[in-house]
């Protein structure tokens, strides 16, 4: 998830500041050595229009085709972030290796249109299926060799798509999740506070955050009013049991239950509530096609060990005999070689996407995809 989520209290300690650099030497520039088709297509009931770039070699075919799936938030087809265009870099590399690639604007970006109210990752998975249906109309595409490559939330969406369309030939997950959003957000929301307050205050804050996220996870099918009332009571009981010496360092001494519950309300938006409540393992445990799952060692948004271990366990449960998971040393959530490895650094780095990772992906595809 490129989005980075905070509770009210976590924001007190850690507010990201993004800087952007203009040098992006990996961004491909014309003239291209392959064909780029700008395309527009609709879903079956014409409620969603998707704009995309379909890239493929000038000769040969039909080609193994890779559909790129963006991370959280509204992203354009290049997954542009801080002037980086990682999907353009990935597509350029893979098309030169003989693959076809489709990269798509999310709803509300570029040429794509469609409802955004109350949508979840399931709706975006349906958009991916619409894109697959488009690819099936193209003569350049090997209809038996269409695969998915998802970054961040896209790595979560890919197995959802497979559960609906098991003809998918392969999946490449880049910083994809294997555990529920409740577990991911617990680390995102508490790690920035670690070491900045007393051990007792951190333990109390961690306990409150965990119980809050678990409440949303467990009650996600209930009306928001019931969830918020439960969180308000949770906070009230938590606060009454803590001395001021624990509450003051995390400023909870000045936050009443009503304000705490109000700060949690954004986490009840449909997309985020689905993310918190859903365990990706229930989808990964259905995946039987070849899978490559890569996560950066220095990723502070989707933690490598936590998620790769869960993906591995789920794929074994599926009886999948052809998968590879790998933690990549020194790389952040965007697969950049990082120094401080903070979110602020994303825009400061010139590297858009590690060339080493591009080679790993290409070699794996050549070995595992017909």
C-alpha positions in Angstrom: 0.0 0.0 0.0 1.5 3.3 -1.0 -1.0 4.9 1.4 0.4 5.1 4.9 -2.3 5.0 7.6 -2.2 6.5 11.1 -4.3 6.7 14.2 -4.8 10.0 15.9 -2.1 9.3 18.4 0.5 8.0 16.0 0.3 11.1 14.0 1.5 13.1 17.0 4.9 11.4 16.7 5.4 10.9 13.0 4.2 13.1 10.2 5.8 12.2 6.9 7.2 15.0 4.7 7.7 14.1 1.1 10.4 15.6 -1.0 10.7 15.1 -4.8 13.7 15.1 -7.0 13.4 15.6 -10.8 16.2 13.3 -12.0 14.6 10.0 -13.1 17.2 8.4 -15.4 15.3 5.1 -15.7 12.1 6.6 -17.1 11.8 5.4 -20.7 11.7 8.0 -23.4 10.8 7.8 -27.1 11.7 6.6 -29.7 10.5 3.2 -28.3 11.8 -0.1 -29.7 8.3 -1.6 -29.4 4.7 -0.6 -30.0 2.7 1.4 -27.4 -1.1 1.3 -28.1 -3.2 3.7 -26.1 -6.5 1.9 -25.5 -9.9 2.5 -23.8 -12.4 -0.2 -23.0 -15.4 -0.7 -20.7 -16.8 -3.3 -18.4 -19.8 -5.4 -19.3 -22.5 -3.1 -17.9 -20.5 0.0 -19.1 -20.3 1.5 -15.6 -16.5 1.6 -15.7 -14.3 2.9 -18.4 -10.6 2.0 -18.3 -7.7 3.7 -20.1 -4.5 1.9 -20.6 -1.3 1.4 -22.5 -0.8 -1.9 -24.2 2.9 -2.5 -25.1 4.3 -5.3 -27.2 7.3 -6.2 -29.4 7.2 -5.1 -33.1 7.6 -8.6 -34.4 6.6 -12.1 -33.3 3.7 -13.1 -31.1 1.3 -14.0 -29.8 3.1 -13.0 -26.6 2.9 -14.0 -22.9 1.2 -11.0 -21.5 1.6 -9.3 -18.1 -1.2 -7.1 -16.6 0.2 -4.7 -14.1 -1.9 -3.8 -11.0 -1.3 -0.6 -9.0 -1.1 -0.1 -5.3 -3.6 1.7 -3.0 -5.0 5.1 -3.8 -5.8 6.4 -7.2 -2.8 5.7 -9.4 -2.2 6.4 -13.1 -1.1 3.6 -15.5 2.6 4.3 -14.7 2.0 4.2 -11.0 3.6 7.7 -10.9 4.8 8.7 -7.4 7.2 11.6 -6.7 8.0 11.8 -10.5 9.0 8.2 -10.5 7.1 6.0 -13.0 7.8 2.4 -11.9 5.3 0.7 -14.1 6.7 2.5 -17.2 10.1 1.2 -16.2 8.9 -2.3 -15.6 6.9 -2.4 -18.9 9.8 -1.1 -20.9 12.2 -3.7 -19.6 9.8 -6.7 -20.0 8.6 -5.7 -23.5 12.3 -5.6 -24.6 12.6 -9.1 -23.2 9.7 -10.4 -25.4 6.6 -10.0 -23.3 3.5 -7.9 -23.8 2.4 -5.6 -21.0 -0.8 -3.8 -20.1 -0.7 -1.0 -17.6 -4.0 0.7 -16.6 -5.2 4.0 -15.1 -7.2 3.4 -11.9 -10.8 4.7 -11.7 -10.7 8.5 -11.6 -7.2 8.8 -13.0 -6.2 9.5 -16.6 -8.7 8.0 -19.0 -10.4 5.8 -16.5 -13.8 6.5 -15.1 -16.1 4.8 -12.6 -17.8 5.0 -9.2 -15.4 5.4 -6.3 -17.9 5.6 -3.4 -18.0 2.5 -1.2 -15.6 0.5 -3.5 -13.2 -2.0 -2.0 -10.3 -4.2 -3.3 -12.9 -6.6 -4.7 -14.2 -3.8 -7.1 -10.7 -3.2 -8.3 -10.2 -6.9 -8.8 -13.3 -6.8 -11.0 -11.6 -4.0 -13.0 -8.6 -6.3 -13.5 -11.0 -8.9 -14.9 -12.3 -6.3 -17.3 -8.8 -5.7 -18.4 -8.2 -9.4 -18.9 -11.4 -9.6 -21.0 -9.9 -6.8 -23.2 -6.6 -8.7 -23.6 -8.5 -11.7 -24.8 -9.7 -9.6 -27.8 -6.1 -8.8 -28.9 -4.4 -11.0 -31.5 -1.0 -10.1 -30.0 -1.9 -11.9 -26.8 -1.3 -15.6 -26.1 -4.7 -16.4 -24.6 -3.3 -19.2 -22.5 -0.4 -17.2 -21.0 -1.9 -14.1 -19.3 -0.5 -13.3 -15.9 -0.7 -10.6 -13.2 2.0 -8.5 -11.6 0.7 -6.4 -8.7 2.5 -3.9 -6.5 1.5 -3.4 -2.8 -2.3 -3.6 -2.8 -2.0 -4.9 -6.3 -0.2 -7.9 -4.9 -3.3 -8.5 -2.7 -5.7 -8.0 -5.5 -3.9 -10.5 -7.8 -5.0 -13.6 -5.7 -8.5 -12.2 -5.4 -8.6 -12.1 -9.2 -7.3 -15.7 -9.3 -10.1 -16.9 -7.0 -12.6 -15.6 -9.6 -10.6 -16.5 -12.7 -8.3 -19.5 -12.1 -7.2 -19.5 -15.7 -4.6 -16.9 -14.8 -1.2 -18.3 -15.9 1.0 -16.8 -13.2 1.3 -14.1 -10.5 4.2 -11.8 -9.6 3.6 -10.1 -6.2 5.8 -7.0 -5.5 5.5 -6.0 -1.9 2.2 -7.7 -1.7 0.5 -8.6 1.6 0.0 -12.0 3.1 -1.6 -10.9 6.4 -4.7 -8.9 7.2 -4.6 -5.1 7.2 -5.1 -5.2 10.9 -1.7 -6.8 11.3 -0.1 -4.5 8.7 -1.5 -1.3 10.2 -0.5 -2.4 13.7 3.1 -2.2 12.7 2.7 0.9 10.6 1.0 2.7 13.4 3.2 1.7 16.3 6.7 1.3 14.9 7.1 5.1 14.4 6.5 5.5 18.1 8.9 2.9 19.3 11.9 4.4 21.1 10.3 7.8 21.3 8.4 7.2 24.6 9.0 5.1 27.7 8.6 1.4 27.4 5.5 1.5 29.5 3.9 4.2 27.4 4.8 2.3 24.2 3.4 -1.0 25.5 0.1 0.8 26.4 -0.1 2.5 23.0 0.6 -0.8 21.2 -2.1 -2.6 23.3 -4.7 0.1 22.5 -3.8 0.1 18.8 -4.0 -3.6 18.5 -7.3 -3.9 20.3 -8.8 -1.0 18.2 -7.8 -2.7 14.9 -9.0 -6.1 16.2 -12.3 -4.5 17.0 -12.7 -3.2 13.5 -11.6 -6.6 12.1 -14.0 -8.6 14.3 -17.0 -6.3 13.9 -16.5 -5.2 10.3 -20.0 -6.5 9.3 -21.7 -4.5 12.0 -22.9 -0.9 11.5 -20.3 1.8 12.0 -22.1 3.2 15.0 -21.8 -0.2 16.8 -18.0 -0.3 16.0 -17.4 3.2 17.2 -19.4 2.6 20.4 -17.2 -0.4 21.0 -14.1 1.5 20.4 -15.2 4.3 22.6 -15.8 1.9 25.5 -12.5 0.1 24.8 -10.6 3.4 25.0 -12.5 4.5 28.1 -11.6 1.3 30.0 -8.1 1.3 28.7 -7.5 4.9 29.8 -9.1 4.4 33.3 -6.6 1.6 33.9 -3.5 3.7 33.1 -1.7 6.2 35.3 -0.9 9.7 34.0 2.8 8.8 33.8 1.8 6.3 31.0 -0.9 8.4 29.4 1.0 11.8 29.2 3.9 10.7 27.0 1.5 9.6 24.3 -0.8 12.6 25.0 -3.7 10.3 25.8 -4.3 12.2 29.0 -5.8 15.0 27.0 -7.8 12.8 24.5 -11.4 11.9 25.7 -13.1 8.7 24.4 -15.3 10.7 22.0 -12.3 12.2 20.3 -10.5 8.9 20.1 -13.5 7.3 18.5 -13.8 10.2 16.1 -10.1 9.8 15.1 -10.8 6.1 14.2 -13.8 7.0 11.9 -11.7 7.3 8.7 -10.6 3.7 9.2 -14.3 2.7 8.7 -14.3 3.9 5.1 -15.3 0.8 3.0 -11.9 0.3 1.3 -9.9 0.5 4.5 -12.4 -1.5 6.5 -12.2 -4.3 4.0 -8.4 -4.1 4.0 -8.3 -4.3 7.8 -10.8 -7.2 8.0 -9.6 -9.4 5.2 -6.9 -12.0 5.4 -5.2 -12.4 2.0 -4.3 -16.0 3.0 -7.8 -17.1 2.2 -7.1 -16.1 -1.4 -3.5 -17.1 -1.6 -4.5 -20.6 -0.3 -6.4 -21.1 -3.5 -3.6 -20.2 -5.9 -2.2 -23.1 -7.9 -0.4 -21.2 -10.7 3.3 -20.3 -10.6 3.9 -17.4 -8.1 6.9 -15.1 -7.6 6.6 -13.0 -4.4 9.2 -10.4 -3.8 9.4 -8.0 -0.8 12.1 -5.4 0.1 14.1 -6.0 3.3 13.8 -2.3 4.2 10.1 -2.0 3.4 8.4 -0.2 6.3 4.9 -0.4 4.8 4.5 -4.1 4.0 7.0 -5.9 6.1 8.9 -8.6 4.3 9.2 -11.4 6.8 5.6 -11.0 8.1 4.0 -11.1 4.7 6.3 -13.5 2.8 6.0 -16.1 5.6 2.2 -15.9 5.4 2.2 -16.1 1.6 4.5 -19.2 1.8 2.2 -20.9 4.3 -0.9 -20.2 2.2 0.6 -21.4 -1.0 1.7 -24.6 0.6 -1.8 -25.0 1.9 -3.0 -24.7 -1.7 -0.7 -27.5 -2.7 1.2 -25.1 -5.0 4.4 -26.8 -6.1 5.8 -23.9 -8.2 6.3 -20.7 -6.2 9.3 -18.6 -5.0 9.4 -16.0 -2.3 12.4 -13.8 -1.7 13.3 -11.0 0.6 15.5 -8.5 -1.2 18.3 -6.9 0.7 18.5 -3.1 1.0 15.3 -2.4 -0.9 12.3 -0.3 0.2 8.6 -0.5 -0.6 9.2 0.8 -4.1 12.1 -1.5 -4.7 14.6 1.3 -4.6 18.1 0.9 -3.0 17.6 3.1 0.1 19.9 4.7 2.7 17.6 6.0 5.4 14.8 3.8 4.1 12.1 6.2 5.2 9.0 7.1 3.2 10.4 10.7 2.9 13.3 9.3 1.0 11.2 7.8 -1.9 11.3 11.1 -3.8 14.9 11.9 -3.0 16.3 8.8 -4.7 17.1 8.8 -8.4 16.6 5.1 -8.8 13.0 4.3 -9.7 13.1 0.5 -9.6 16.1 -1.8 -8.9 17.6 -3.2 -12.1 18.5 -6.3 -10.2 14.8 -7.0 -9.4 13.9 -6.5 -13.0 16.4 -9.2 -13.9 15.0 -11.5 -11.2 11.5 -11.1 -12.6 12.5 -11.6 -16.2 14.6 -14.7 -15.4 11.8 -16.2 -13.3 9.3 -15.6 -16.1 11.5 -17.2 -18.7 11.9 -20.3 -16.5 8.3 -20.7 -15.3 6.0 -19.3 -17.9 5.3 -21.2 -21.2 
